[in-house]
Amino acid sequence: MIKIYTRKTCAECAATKLYLKTRKVPYQEISLDKNPELYDRFKAEGKKRTPIVESSIGDWLGFSLTKLNEYAKTI
């Protein structure tokens, strides 16, 4: 299952969730607003853009229609 780390005010996070919901792709959402230690860890790793997406086809930052379409084909 795809996992997305989001922030409440992130437009790219909202777009990613909307893509997944409209295509009925199951996902797990982890709020970085509610887990600031995770956000700090990601920032220390250089991952400063959200959403942070972890999937079976690889990980990426931000909204990526190409990656989302690629992932959707695998389920």
PDB file with SEQRES, HELIX, SHEET and CRYST1 records, atoms N, CA, C and O in Angstrom:
SEQRES   1 A   75  MET ILE LYS ILE TYR THR ARG LYS THR CYS ALA GLU CYS          
SEQRES   2 A   75  ALA ALA THR LYS LEU TYR LEU LYS THR ARG LYS VAL PRO          
SEQRES   3 A   75  TYR GLN GLU ILE SER LEU ASP LYS ASN PRO GLU LEU TYR          
SEQRES   4 A   75  ASP ARG PHE LYS ALA GLU GLY LYS LYS ARG THR PRO ILE          
SEQRES   5 A   75  VAL GLU SER SER ILE GLY ASP TRP LEU GLY PHE SER LEU          
SEQRES   6 A   75  THR LYS LEU ASN GLU TYR ALA LYS THR ILE                      
HELIX    1 AA1 ALA A   11  THR A   22  1                                  12    
HELIX    2 AA2 PRO A   36  ALA A   44  1                                   9    
HELIX    3 AA3 LEU A   65  ALA A   72  1                                   8    
SHEET    1 AA1 4 TYR A  27  SER A  31  0                                        
SHEET    2 AA1 4 ILE A   2  THR A   6  1                                        
SHEET    3 AA1 4 ILE A  52  SER A  55 -1                                        
SHEET    4 AA1 4 GLY A  58  LEU A  61 -1                                        
CRYST1    1.000    1.000    1.000  90.00  90.00  90.00 P 1           1          
ATOM      1  N   MET A   1       0.842  -1.185   0.000  1.00  0.00           N  
ATOM      2  CA  MET A   1       0.000   0.000   0.000  1.00  0.00           C  
ATOM      3  C   MET A   1       0.883   1.243   0.000  1.00  0.00           C  
ATOM      4  O   MET A   1       1.916   1.293   0.667  1.00  0.00           O  
ATOM      5  N   ILE A   2       0.456   2.230  -0.754  1.00  0.00           N  
ATOM      6  CA  ILE A   2       1.188   3.481  -0.824  1.00  0.00           C  
ATOM      7  C   ILE A   2       1.009   4.241   0.495  1.00  0.00           C  
ATOM      8  O   ILE A   2      -0.061   4.228   1.103  1.00  0.00           O  
ATOM      9  N   LYS A   3       2.073   4.890   0.905  1.00  0.00           N  
ATOM     10  CA  LYS A   3       2.061   5.656   2.149  1.00  0.00           C  
ATOM     11  C   LYS A   3       2.424   7.092   1.808  1.00  0.00           C  
ATOM     12  O   LYS A   3       3.415   7.344   1.123  1.00  0.00           O  
ATOM     13  N   ILE A   4       1.606   8.047   2.296  1.00  0.00           N  
ATOM     14  CA  ILE A   4       1.894   9.447   2.033  1.00  0.00           C  
ATOM     15  C   ILE A   4       1.985  10.222   3.344  1.00  0.00           C  
ATOM     16  O   ILE A   4       1.117  10.128   4.212  1.00  0.00           O  
ATOM     17  N   TYR A   5       3.051  10.978   3.454  1.00  0.00           N  
ATOM     18  CA  TYR A   5       3.272  11.847   4.604  1.00  0.00           C  
ATOM     19  C   TYR A   5       2.853  13.247   4.182  1.00  0.00           C  
ATOM     20  O   TYR A   5       3.396  13.805   3.229  1.00  0.00           O  
ATOM     21  N   THR A   6       1.882  13.812   4.899  1.00  0.00           N  
ATOM     22  CA  THR A   6       1.260  15.055   4.464  1.00  0.00           C  
ATOM     23  C   THR A   6       1.337  16.144   5.530  1.00  0.00           C  
ATOM     24  O   THR A   6       1.626  15.896   6.701  1.00  0.00           O  
ATOM     25  N   ARG A   7       1.061  17.374   5.059  1.00  0.00           N  
ATOM     26  CA  ARG A   7       0.886  18.532   5.946  1.00  0.00           C  
ATOM     27  C   ARG A   7      -0.462  19.150   5.600  1.00  0.00           C  
ATOM     28  O   ARG A   7      -0.905  19.111   4.452  1.00  0.00           O  
ATOM     29  N   LYS A   8      -1.090  19.707   6.594  1.00  0.00           N  
ATOM     30  CA  LYS A   8      -2.452  20.216   6.462  1.00  0.00           C  
ATOM     31  C   LYS A   8      -2.590  21.300   5.387  1.00  0.00           C  
ATOM     32  O   LYS A   8      -3.598  21.336   4.681  1.00  0.00           O  
ATOM     33  N   THR A   9      -1.610  22.167   5.255  1.00  0.00           N  
ATOM     34  CA  THR A   9      -1.710  23.292   4.332  1.00  0.00           C  
ATOM     35  C   THR A   9      -1.030  23.036   2.980  1.00  0.00           C  
ATOM     36  O   THR A   9      -0.747  23.978   2.241  1.00  0.00           O  
ATOM     37  N   CYS A  10      -0.778  21.808   2.668  1.00  0.00           N  
ATOM     38  CA  CYS A  10      -0.029  21.436   1.460  1.00  0.00           C  
ATOM     39  C   CYS A  10      -0.975  21.154   0.286  1.00  0.00           C  
ATOM     40  O   CYS A  10      -1.743  20.194   0.317  1.00  0.00           O  
ATOM     41  N   ALA A  11      -0.911  21.990  -0.735  1.00  0.00           N  
ATOM     42  CA  ALA A  11      -1.759  21.806  -1.919  1.00  0.00           C  
ATOM     43  C   ALA A  11      -1.385  20.536  -2.688  1.00  0.00           C  
ATOM     44  O   ALA A  11      -2.263  19.851  -3.212  1.00  0.00           O  
ATOM     45  N   GLU A  12      -0.095  20.221  -2.759  1.00  0.00           N  
ATOM     46  CA  GLU A  12       0.326  19.009  -3.463  1.00  0.00           C  
ATOM     47  C   GLU A  12      -0.135  17.753  -2.724  1.00  0.00           C  
ATOM     48  O   GLU A  12      -0.409  16.726  -3.345  1.00  0.00           O  
ATOM     49  N   CYS A  13      -0.218  17.839  -1.407  1.00  0.00           N  
ATOM     50  CA  CYS A  13      -0.745  16.718  -0.613  1.00  0.00           C  
ATOM     51  C   CYS A  13      -2.216  16.504  -0.951  1.00  0.00           C  
ATOM     52  O   CYS A  13      -2.652  15.374  -1.174  1.00  0.00           O  
ATOM     53  N   ALA A  14      -2.977  17.595  -0.988  1.00  0.00           N  
ATOM     54  CA  ALA A  14      -4.404  17.508  -1.311  1.00  0.00           C  
ATOM     55  C   ALA A  14      -4.594  16.928  -2.714  1.00  0.00           C  
ATOM     56  O   ALA A  14      -5.482  16.101  -2.921  1.00  0.00           O  
ATOM     57  N   ALA A  15      -3.783  17.344  -3.667  1.00  0.00           N  
ATOM     58  CA  ALA A  15      -3.886  16.836  -5.038  1.00  0.00           C  
ATOM     59  C   ALA A  15      -3.563  15.337  -5.093  1.00  0.00           C  
ATOM     60  O   ALA A  15      -4.226  14.581  -5.802  1.00  0.00           O  
ATOM     61  N   THR A  16      -2.556  14.923  -4.352  1.00  0.00           N  
ATOM     62  CA  THR A  16      -2.184  13.503  -4.322  1.00  0.00           C  
ATOM     63  C   THR A  16      -3.311  12.671  -3.728  1.00  0.00           C  
ATOM     64  O   THR A  16      -3.664  11.629  -4.279  1.00  0.00           O  
ATOM     65  N   LYS A  17      -3.878  13.115  -2.613  1.00  0.00           N  
ATOM     66  CA  LYS A  17      -4.987  12.386  -1.988  1.00  0.00           C  
ATOM     67  C   LYS A  17      -6.206  12.348  -2.904  1.00  0.00           C  
ATOM     68  O   LYS A  17      -6.875  11.319  -2.998  1.00  0.00           O  
ATOM     69  N   LEU A  18      -6.502  13.454  -3.579  1.00  0.00           N  
ATOM     70  CA  LEU A  18      -7.642  13.485  -4.494  1.00  0.00           C  
ATOM     71  C   LEU A  18      -7.438  12.490  -5.633  1.00  0.00           C  
ATOM     72  O   LEU A  18      -8.368  11.769  -5.994  1.00  0.00           O  
ATOM     73  N   TYR A  19      -6.240  12.443  -6.198  1.00  0.00           N  
ATOM     74  CA  TYR A  19      -5.930  11.480  -7.255  1.00  0.00           C  
ATOM     75  C   TYR A  19      -6.208  10.057  -6.754  1.00  0.00           C  
ATOM     76  O   TYR A  19      -6.893   9.280  -7.420  1.00  0.00           O  
ATOM     77  N   LEU A  20      -5.678   9.729  -5.590  1.00  0.00           N  
ATOM     78  CA  LEU A  20      -5.823   8.377  -5.055  1.00  0.00           C  
ATOM     79  C   LEU A  20      -7.280   8.053  -4.743  1.00  0.00           C  
ATOM     80  O   LEU A  20      -7.743   6.953  -5.045  1.00  0.00           O  
ATOM     81  N   LYS A  21      -8.006   8.989  -4.147  1.00  0.00           N  
ATOM     82  CA  LYS A  21      -9.416   8.754  -3.812  1.00  0.00           C  
ATOM     83  C   LYS A  21     -10.265   8.559  -5.055  1.00  0.00           C  
ATOM     84  O   LYS A  21     -11.091   7.647  -5.100  1.00  0.00           O  
ATOM     85  N   THR A  22     -10.074   9.405  -6.072  1.00  0.00           N  
ATOM     86  CA  THR A  22     -10.922   9.309  -7.261  1.00  0.00           C  
ATOM     87  C   THR A  22     -10.657   8.024  -8.043  1.00  0.00           C  
ATOM     88  O   THR A  22     -11.530   7.553  -8.773  1.00  0.00           O  
ATOM     89  N   ARG A  23      -9.487   7.468  -7.900  1.00  0.00           N  
ATOM     90  CA  ARG A  23      -9.166   6.214  -8.587  1.00  0.00           C  
ATOM     91  C   ARG A  23      -9.285   4.993  -7.669  1.00  0.00           C  
ATOM     92  O   ARG A  23      -8.922   3.874  -8.032  1.00  0.00           O  
ATOM     93  N   LYS A  24      -9.810   5.254  -6.463  1.00  0.00           N  
ATOM     94  CA  LYS A  24     -10.042   4.187  -5.473  1.00  0.00           C  
ATOM     95  C   LYS A  24      -8.771   3.385  -5.177  1.00  0.00           C  
ATOM     96  O   LYS A  24      -8.808   2.165  -5.020  1.00  0.00           O  
ATOM     97  N   VAL A  25      -7.656   4.101  -5.107  1.00  0.00           N  
ATOM     98  CA  VAL A  25      -6.372   3.489  -4.762  1.00  0.00           C  
ATOM     99  C   VAL A  25      -6.203   3.600  -3.255  1.00  0.00           C  
ATOM    100  O   VAL A  25      -6.156   4.709  -2.723  1.00  0.00           O  
ATOM    101  N   PRO A  26      -6.110   2.469  -2.554  1.00  0.00           N  
ATOM    102  CA  PRO A  26      -5.933   2.547  -1.104  1.00  0.00           C  
ATOM    103  C   PRO A  26      -4.582   3.157  -0.735  1.00  0.00           C  
ATOM    104  O   PRO A  26      -3.570   2.919  -1.394  1.00  0.00           O  
ATOM    105  N   TYR A  27      -4.597   3.942   0.329  1.00  0.00           N  
ATOM    106  CA  TYR A  27      -3.370   4.572   0.786  1.00  0.00           C  
ATOM    107  C   TYR A  27      -3.413   4.778   2.289  1.00  0.00           C  
ATOM    108  O   TYR A  27      -4.478   4.788   2.907  1.00  0.00           O  
ATOM    109  N   GLN A  28      -2.253   4.940   2.850  1.00  0.00           N  
ATOM    110  CA  GLN A  28      -2.122   5.261   4.270  1.00  0.00           C  
ATOM    111  C   GLN A  28      -1.573   6.680   4.358  1.00  0.00           C  
ATOM    112  O   GLN A  28      -0.554   7.003   3.748  1.00  0.00           O  
ATOM    113  N   GLU A  29      -2.259   7.521   5.125  1.00  0.00           N  
ATOM    114  CA  GLU A  29      -1.819   8.901   5.296  1.00  0.00           C  
ATOM    115  C   GLU A  29      -1.258   9.088   6.702  1.00  0.00           C  
ATOM    116  O   GLU A  29      -1.873   8.685   7.689  1.00  0.00           O  
ATOM    117  N   ILE A  30      -0.095   9.699   6.775  1.00  0.00           N  
ATOM    118  CA  ILE A  30       0.533  10.035   8.058  1.00  0.00           C  
ATOM    119  C   ILE A  30       0.708  11.543   8.088  1.00  0.00           C  
ATOM    120  O   ILE A  30       1.378  12.120   7.231  1.00  0.00           O  
ATOM    121  N   SER A  31       0.106  12.168   9.073  1.00  0.00           N  
ATOM    122  CA  SER A  31       0.174  13.618   9.204  1.00  0.00           C  
ATOM    123  C   SER A  31       1.493  14.038   9.841  1.00  0.00           C  
ATOM    124  O   SER A  31       1.816  13.624  10.954  1.00  0.00           O  
ATOM    125  N   LEU A  32       2.244  14.854   9.132  1.00  0.00           N  
ATOM    126  CA  LEU A  32       3.486  15.376   9.695  1.00  0.00           C  
ATOM    127  C   LEU A  32       3.196  16.488  10.701  1.00  0.00           C  
ATOM    128  O   LEU A  32       4.043  16.806  11.536  1.00  0.00           O  
ATOM    129  N   ASP A  33       2.000  17.080  10.623  1.00  0.00           N  
ATOM    130  CA  ASP A  33       1.600  18.083  11.610  1.00  0.00           C  
ATOM    131  C   ASP A  33       1.401  17.423  12.975  1.00  0.00           C  
ATOM    132  O   ASP A  33       1.709  18.016  14.009  1.00  0.00           O  
ATOM    133  N   LYS A  34       0.892  16.207  12.970  1.00  0.00           N  
ATOM    134  CA  LYS A  34       0.656  15.476  14.216  1.00  0.00           C  
ATOM    135  C   LYS A  34       1.873  14.675  14.667  1.00  0.00           C  
ATOM    136  O   LYS A  34       1.901  14.170  15.790  1.00  0.00           O  
ATOM    137  N   ASN A  35       2.875  14.557  13.805  1.00  0.00           N  
ATOM    138  CA  ASN A  35       4.094  13.800  14.109  1.00  0.00           C  
ATOM    139  C   ASN A  35       5.319  14.653  13.785  1.00  0.00           C  
ATOM    140  O   ASN A  35       6.054  14.347  12.845  1.00  0.00           O  
ATOM    141  N   PRO A  36       5.545  15.717  14.552  1.00  0.00           N  
ATOM    142  CA  PRO A  36       6.647  16.632  14.223  1.00  0.00           C  
ATOM    143  C   PRO A  36       8.025  15.974  14.245  1.00  0.00           C  
ATOM    144  O   PRO A  36       8.942  16.448  13.574  1.00  0.00           O  
ATOM    145  N   GLU A  37       8.184  14.897  15.000  1.00  0.00           N  
ATOM    146  CA  GLU A  37       9.473  14.213  15.030  1.00  0.00           C  
ATOM    147  C   GLU A  37       9.780  13.575  13.679  1.00  0.00           C  
ATOM    148  O   GLU A  37      10.937  13.532  13.259  1.00  0.00           O  
ATOM    149  N   LEU A  38       8.749  13.081  13.001  1.00  0.00           N  
ATOM    150  CA  LEU A  38       8.928  12.538  11.650  1.00  0.00           C  
ATOM    151  C   LEU A  38       9.303  13.649  10.678  1.00  0.00           C  
ATOM    152  O   LEU A  38      10.187  13.477   9.839  1.00  0.00           O  
ATOM    153  N   TYR A  39       8.632  14.778  10.793  1.00  0.00           N  
ATOM    154  CA  TYR A  39       8.937  15.911   9.917  1.00  0.00           C  
ATOM    155  C   TYR A  39      10.384  16.360  10.111  1.00  0.00           C  
ATOM    156  O   TYR A  39      11.087  16.641   9.141  1.00  0.00           O  
ATOM    157  N   ASP A  40      10.821  16.424  11.360  1.00  0.00           N  
ATOM    158  CA  ASP A  40      12.214  16.795  11.648  1.00  0.00           C  
ATOM    159  C   ASP A  40      13.190  15.790  11.045  1.00  0.00           C  
ATOM    160  O   ASP A  40      14.227  16.171  10.501  1.00  0.00           O  
ATOM    161  N   ARG A  41      12.851  14.503  11.145  1.00  0.00           N  
ATOM    162  CA  ARG A  41      13.712  13.459  10.576  1.00  0.00           C  
ATOM    163  C   ARG A  41      13.807  13.588   9.058  1.00  0.00           C  
ATOM    164  O   ARG A  41      14.894  13.513   8.486  1.00  0.00           O  
ATOM    165  N   PHE A  42      12.663  13.781   8.417  1.00  0.00           N  
ATOM    166  CA  PHE A  42      12.669  13.939   6.959  1.00  0.00           C  
ATOM    167  C   PHE A  42      13.463  15.169   6.542  1.00  0.00           C  
ATOM    168  O   PHE A  42      14.236  15.111   5.585  1.00  0.00           O  
ATOM    169  N   LYS A  43      13.282  16.284   7.249  1.00  0.00           N  
ATOM    170  CA  LYS A  43      14.035  17.503   6.922  1.00  0.00           C  
ATOM    171  C   LYS A  43      15.532  17.260   7.052  1.00  0.00           C  
ATOM    172  O   LYS A  43      16.311  17.730   6.223  1.00  0.00           O  
ATOM    173  N   ALA A  44      15.942  16.526   8.092  1.00  0.00           N  
ATOM    174  CA  ALA A  44      17.361  16.216   8.286  1.00  0.00           C  
ATOM    175  C   ALA A  44      17.901  15.366   7.134  1.00  0.00           C  
ATOM    176  O   ALA A  44      19.088  15.432   6.815  1.00  0.00           O  
ATOM    177  N   GLU A  45      17.030  14.569   6.511  1.00  0.00           N  
ATOM    178  CA  GLU A  45      17.408  13.738   5.361  1.00  0.00           C  
ATOM    179  C   GLU A  45      17.347  14.529   4.053  1.00  0.00           C  
ATOM    180  O   GLU A  45      17.652  13.993   2.988  1.00  0.00           O  
ATOM    181  N   GLY A  46      16.954  15.799   4.133  1.00  0.00           N  
ATOM    182  CA  GLY A  46      16.862  16.626   2.937  1.00  0.00           C  
ATOM    183  C   GLY A  46      15.518  16.567   2.239  1.00  0.00           C  
ATOM    184  O   GLY A  46      15.356  17.129   1.156  1.00  0.00           O  
ATOM    185  N   LYS A  47      14.557  15.897   2.845  1.00  0.00           N  
ATOM    186  CA  LYS A  47      13.218  15.770   2.255  1.00  0.00           C  
ATOM    187  C   LYS A  47      12.348  16.893   2.815  1.00  0.00           C  
ATOM    188  O   LYS A  47      11.680  16.731   3.836  1.00  0.00           O  
ATOM    189  N   LYS A  48      12.369  18.028   2.129  1.00  0.00           N  
ATOM    190  CA  LYS A  48      11.682  19.214   2.632  1.00  0.00           C  
ATOM    191  C   LYS A  48      10.391  19.516   1.882  1.00  0.00           C  
ATOM    192  O   LYS A  48       9.694  20.471   2.223  1.00  0.00           O  
ATOM    193  N   ARG A  49      10.063  18.731   0.879  1.00  0.00           N  
ATOM    194  CA  ARG A  49       8.856  18.947   0.081  1.00  0.00           C  
ATOM    195  C   ARG A  49       7.831  17.877   0.422  1.00  0.00           C  
ATOM    196  O   ARG A  49       8.190  16.716   0.619  1.00  0.00           O  
ATOM    197  N   THR A  50       6.568  18.252   0.494  1.00  0.00           N  
ATOM    198  CA  THR A  50       5.515  17.288   0.771  1.00  0.00           C  
ATOM    199  C   THR A  50       4.533  17.259  -0.393  1.00  0.00           C  
ATOM    200  O   THR A  50       4.419  18.238  -1.130  1.00  0.00           O  
ATOM    201  N   PRO A  51       3.824  16.145  -0.566  1.00  0.00           N  
ATOM    202  CA  PRO A  51       3.899  14.969   0.266  1.00  0.00           C  
ATOM    203  C   PRO A  51       5.181  14.177   0.026  1.00  0.00           C  
ATOM    204  O   PRO A  51       5.815  14.265  -1.026  1.00  0.00           O  
ATOM    205  N   ILE A  52       5.524  13.422   1.022  1.00  0.00           N  
ATOM    206  CA  ILE A  52       6.603  12.445   0.898  1.00  0.00           C  
ATOM    207  C   ILE A  52       5.888  11.123   0.654  1.00  0.00           C  
ATOM    208  O   ILE A  52       5.093  10.677   1.481  1.00  0.00           O  
ATOM    209  N   VAL A  53       6.169  10.508  -0.469  1.00  0.00           N  
ATOM    210  CA  VAL A  53       5.434   9.314  -0.888  1.00  0.00           C  
ATOM    211  C   VAL A  53       6.367   8.115  -0.881  1.00  0.00           C  
ATOM    212  O   VAL A  53       7.466   8.159  -1.433  1.00  0.00           O  
ATOM    213  N   GLU A  54       5.909   7.041  -0.245  1.00  0.00           N  
ATOM    214  CA  GLU A  54       6.638   5.767  -0.238  1.00  0.00           C  
ATOM    215  C   GLU A  54       5.744   4.732  -0.904  1.00  0.00           C  
ATOM    216  O   GLU A  54       4.592   4.548  -0.511  1.00  0.00           O  
ATOM    217  N   SER A  55       6.280   4.062  -1.907  1.00  0.00           N  
ATOM    218  CA  SER A  55       5.469   3.072  -2.626  1.00  0.00           C  
ATOM    219  C   SER A  55       6.338   1.911  -3.096  1.00  0.00           C  
ATOM    220  O   SER A  55       7.562   1.926  -2.966  1.00  0.00           O  
ATOM    221  N   SER A  56       5.670   0.920  -3.639  1.00  0.00           N  
ATOM    222  CA  SER A  56       6.373  -0.260  -4.143  1.00  0.00           C  
ATOM    223  C   SER A  56       7.196   0.039  -5.396  1.00  0.00           C  
ATOM    224  O   SER A  56       8.076  -0.741  -5.758  1.00  0.00           O  
ATOM    225  N   ILE A  57       6.917   1.156  -6.054  1.00  0.00           N  
ATOM    226  CA  ILE A  57       7.697   1.517  -7.249  1.00  0.00           C  
ATOM    227  C   ILE A  57       8.803   2.518  -6.927  1.00  0.00           C  
ATOM    228  O   ILE A  57       9.517   2.967  -7.823  1.00  0.00           O  
ATOM    229  N   GLY A  58       8.942   2.862  -5.662  1.00  0.00           N  
ATOM    230  CA  GLY A  58       9.954   3.819  -5.250  1.00  0.00           C  
ATOM    231  C   GLY A  58       9.337   4.983  -4.494  1.00  0.00           C  
ATOM    232  O   GLY A  58       8.116   5.079  -4.366  1.00  0.00           O  
ATOM    233  N   ASP A  59      10.171   5.842  -4.007  1.00  0.00           N  
ATOM    234  CA  ASP A  59       9.728   6.982  -3.218  1.00  0.00           C  
ATOM    235  C   ASP A  59       9.914   8.265  -4.020  1.00  0.00           C  
ATOM    236  O   ASP A  59      10.777   8.345  -4.893  1.00  0.00           O  
ATOM    237  N   TRP A  60       9.083   9.277  -3.709  1.00  0.00           N  
ATOM    238  CA  TRP A  60       9.226  10.578  -4.351  1.00  0.00           C  
ATOM    239  C   TRP A  60       8.661  11.668  -3.461  1.00  0.00           C  
ATOM    240  O   TRP A  60       7.980  11.404  -2.470  1.00  0.00           O  
ATOM    241  N   LEU A  61       8.960  12.896  -3.841  1.00  0.00           N  
ATOM    242  CA  LEU A  61       8.494  14.073  -3.116  1.00  0.00           C  
ATOM    243  C   LEU A  61       7.556  14.867  -4.008  1.00  0.00           C  
ATOM    244  O   LEU A  61       7.784  14.988  -5.211  1.00  0.00           O  
ATOM    245  N   GLY A  62       6.495  15.411  -3.410  1.00  0.00           N  
ATOM    246  CA  GLY A  62       5.579  16.266  -4.144  1.00  0.00           C  
ATOM    247  C   GLY A  62       4.590  15.480  -4.988  1.00  0.00           C  
ATOM    248  O   GLY A  62       4.622  14.251  -5.038  1.00  0.00           O  
ATOM    249  N   PHE A  63       3.709  16.225  -5.652  1.00  0.00           N  
ATOM    250  CA  PHE A  63       2.720  15.620  -6.535  1.00  0.00           C  
ATOM    251  C   PHE A  63       3.391  15.237  -7.845  1.00  0.00           C  
ATOM    252  O   PHE A  63       4.014  16.072  -8.502  1.00  0.00           O  
ATOM    253  N   SER A  64       3.261  13.967  -8.222  1.00  0.00           N  
ATOM    254  CA  SER A  64       3.832  13.496  -9.484  1.00  0.00           C  
ATOM    255  C   SER A  64       2.798  12.645 -10.205  1.00  0.00           C  
ATOM    256  O   SER A  64       2.590  11.482  -9.861  1.00  0.00           O  
ATOM    257  N   LEU A  65       2.156  13.229 -11.200  1.00  0.00           N  
ATOM    258  CA  LEU A  65       1.150  12.502 -11.967  1.00  0.00           C  
ATOM    259  C   LEU A  65       1.763  11.277 -12.640  1.00  0.00           C  
ATOM    260  O   LEU A  65       1.131  10.222 -12.702  1.00  0.00           O  
ATOM    261  N   THR A  66       2.969  11.407 -13.136  1.00  0.00           N  
ATOM    262  CA  THR A  66       3.650  10.291 -13.785  1.00  0.00           C  
ATOM    263  C   THR A  66       3.830   9.121 -12.820  1.00  0.00           C  
ATOM    264  O   THR A  66       3.506   7.981 -13.153  1.00  0.00           O  
ATOM    265  N   LYS A  67       4.345   9.407 -11.626  1.00  0.00           N  
ATOM    266  CA  LYS A  67       4.570   8.343 -10.634  1.00  0.00           C  
ATOM    267  C   LYS A  67       3.251   7.756 -10.144  1.00  0.00           C  
ATOM    268  O   LYS A  67       3.137   6.541  -9.981  1.00  0.00           O  
ATOM    269  N   LEU A  68       2.257   8.608  -9.908  1.00  0.00           N  
ATOM    270  CA  LEU A  68       0.953   8.110  -9.448  1.00  0.00           C  
ATOM    271  C   LEU A  68       0.320   7.206 -10.499  1.00  0.00           C  
ATOM    272  O   LEU A  68      -0.221   6.153 -10.162  1.00  0.00           O  
ATOM    273  N   ASN A  69       0.382   7.602 -11.763  1.00  0.00           N  
ATOM    274  CA  ASN A  69      -0.154   6.741 -12.820  1.00  0.00           C  
ATOM    275  C   ASN A  69       0.601   5.417 -12.891  1.00  0.00           C  
ATOM    276  O   ASN A  69      -0.002   4.359 -13.069  1.00  0.00           O  
ATOM    277  N   GLU A  70       1.898   5.483 -12.754  1.00  0.00           N  
ATOM    278  CA  GLU A  70       2.725   4.274 -12.771  1.00  0.00           C  
ATOM    279  C   GLU A  70       2.351   3.355 -11.607  1.00  0.00           C  
ATOM    280  O   GLU A  70       2.222   2.144 -11.784  1.00  0.00           O  
ATOM    281  N   TYR A  71       2.178   3.930 -10.426  1.00  0.00           N  
ATOM    282  CA  TYR A  71       1.799   3.127  -9.266  1.00  0.00           C  
ATOM    283  C   TYR A  71       0.399   2.521  -9.454  1.00  0.00           C  
ATOM    284  O   TYR A  71       0.188   1.343  -9.167  1.00  0.00           O  
ATOM    285  N   ALA A  72      -0.548   3.326  -9.935  1.00  0.00           N  
ATOM    286  CA  ALA A  72      -1.924   2.853 -10.093  1.00  0.00           C  
ATOM    287  C   ALA A  72      -2.003   1.642 -11.015  1.00  0.00           C  
ATOM    288  O   ALA A  72      -2.883   0.798 -10.847  1.00  0.00           O  
ATOM    289  N   LYS A  73      -1.110   1.545 -11.975  1.00  0.00           N  
ATOM    290  CA  LYS A  73      -1.090   0.396 -12.902  1.00  0.00           C  
ATOM    291  C   LYS A  73      -0.660  -0.894 -12.204  1.00  0.00           C  
ATOM    292  O   LYS A  73      -0.913  -1.984 -12.715  1.00  0.00           O  
ATOM    293  N   THR A  74      -0.012  -0.783 -11.040  1.00  0.00           N  
ATOM    294  CA  THR A  74       0.499  -1.969 -10.355  1.00  0.00           C  
ATOM    295  C   THR A  74      -0.519  -2.607  -9.413  1.00  0.00           C  
ATOM    296  O   THR A  74      -0.283  -3.700  -8.899  1.00  0.00           O  
ATOM    297  N   ILE A  75      -1.642  -1.939  -9.185  1.00  0.00           N  
ATOM    298  CA  ILE A  75      -2.599  -2.507  -8.229  1.00  0.00           C  
ATOM    299  C   ILE A  75      -3.790  -3.151  -8.908  1.00  0.00           C  
ATOM    300  O   ILE A  75      -4.678  -3.671  -8.233  1.00  0.00           O  
TER     301      ILE A  75                                                      
END                                                                             
